[in-house]
Amino acid sequence: MEQAEINKVRASVHQQCGSRVKIQLDRGRNKVDIQEGVIQEAYPSVFTILVDDELDRNPPQLLSFSYKDIITKDIRMKLCNG
């Protein structure tokens, strides 16, 4: 994994801070979670997403991911429209 690739992903995530995203988390053994949240912060090694349950069944959660998670496709992110 090249440092330049990580820097590119980091810059992209940093630009999207405050944006609403849909994330698809690969939990292994063919298990996939799909959630929506807002990118909160982008740090040198990780970034955080505040995930909120639209039905208010669960309190908001702050999840953190490394930039390598995106490169290895452990998580996939897509900007939400609107």
Secondary structure per residue as TSV (DSSP state, phi and psi in degrees):
chain	resnum	aa	ss	phi	psi
A	1	M	-	360.0	124.0
A	2	E	-	-85.9	144.8
A	3	Q	H	-62.1	-34.9
A	4	A	H	-62.7	-37.6
A	5	E	H	-66.1	-42.4
A	6	I	H	-64.1	-42.6
A	7	N	H	-61.6	-38.0
A	8	K	H	-64.8	-44.8
A	9	V	H	-65.5	-43.0
A	10	R	H	-59.2	-45.1
A	11	A	H	-64.0	-40.2
A	12	S	H	-64.6	-45.8
A	13	V	H	-64.4	-41.8
A	14	H	H	-59.9	-39.6
A	15	Q	H	-64.5	-28.8
A	16	Q	T	-93.3	6.8
A	17	C	T	-54.0	133.7
A	18	G	T	89.9	-8.0
A	19	S	-	-87.1	148.0
A	20	R	E	-84.4	131.2
A	21	V	E	-132.0	155.2
A	22	K	E	-104.6	127.2
A	23	I	E	-115.8	140.0
A	24	Q	E	-114.7	114.8
A	25	L	E	-101.5	126.7
A	26	D	E	-87.1	109.6
A	27	R	E	-93.1	3.4
A	28	G	E	85.5	162.5
A	29	R	T	49.0	45.6
A	30	N	T	59.9	25.9
A	31	K	E	-103.8	130.4
A	32	V	E	-132.2	132.6
A	33	D	E	-107.3	135.7
A	34	I	E	-120.6	123.4
A	35	Q	E	-138.5	161.6
A	36	E	E	-117.9	146.3
A	37	G	E	-165.9	-174.1
A	38	V	E	-119.5	131.3
A	39	I	E	-67.8	119.8
A	40	Q	E	-90.0	-57.5
A	41	E	E	-140.9	152.3
A	42	A	E	-122.5	112.8
A	43	Y	-	-101.8	173.3
A	44	P	S	-58.0	-36.3
A	45	S	S	-111.2	-23.1
A	46	V	E	-139.6	167.8
A	47	F	E	-136.0	157.5
A	48	T	E	-118.6	146.7
A	49	I	E	-129.7	127.7
A	50	L	E	-90.0	111.5
A	51	V	E	-97.8	127.7
A	52	D	-	-120.5	139.5
A	53	D	-	-82.2	117.5
A	54	E	T	-61.4	-28.0
A	55	L	T	-90.6	2.7
A	56	D	S	57.9	30.0
A	57	R	S	-79.7	-29.9
A	58	N	S	-125.9	149.2
A	59	P	-	-69.8	158.0
A	60	P	-	-58.5	145.0
A	61	Q	E	-121.3	141.5
A	62	L	E	-102.1	113.6
A	63	L	E	-105.5	146.7
A	64	S	E	-122.7	144.7
A	65	F	E	-137.9	153.9
A	66	S	E	-92.1	160.1
A	67	Y	H	-66.0	-27.1
A	68	K	H	-65.8	-27.7
A	69	D	H	-59.6	-35.0
A	70	I	H	-73.5	-44.1
A	71	I	H	-62.9	-41.1
A	72	T	T	-83.7	-0.8
A	73	K	T	63.9	27.7
A	74	D	S	-69.6	-30.0
A	75	I	E	-131.4	150.5
A	76	R	E	-125.9	135.8
A	77	M	E	-120.5	144.2
A	78	K	E	-140.7	132.8
A	79	L	E	-65.7	139.6
A	80	C	-	-87.0	145.4
A	81	N	-	-78.4	137.5
A	82	G	-	83.2	360.0
